[in-house]
């Protein structure tokens, strides 16, 4: 199960299409960025699960 999804800044939002994921199942995480910058930038999205309290990071 997904406990929380949070991002590295307020300019980034993340949403998941379902919070309960069964074994061998999948879910879609949609990530949006809002920026006025034209140069390359990166942000992080964190997904905290109930699997031993682990938090996974997505970089982009």
C-alpha positions, 0 to 999 in steps of 0.5 A: 500500500502507498502511504504517502507521495510527496515532492521536493518542492511546491512547483511539483505535484504527484498523483497516483491512480490508486493507493492499494496495489496488490502483489504483481499489480501496478499503478500510474503516478502522474507528475507535473512541474510548474516552472518559468525556467527555460534551462534544464532542472530536476525534481524528486518525487518520494513514494512511502510504502507500508513495506517496512516503512520504506521510501522510494525516490523518483528522479527527473 
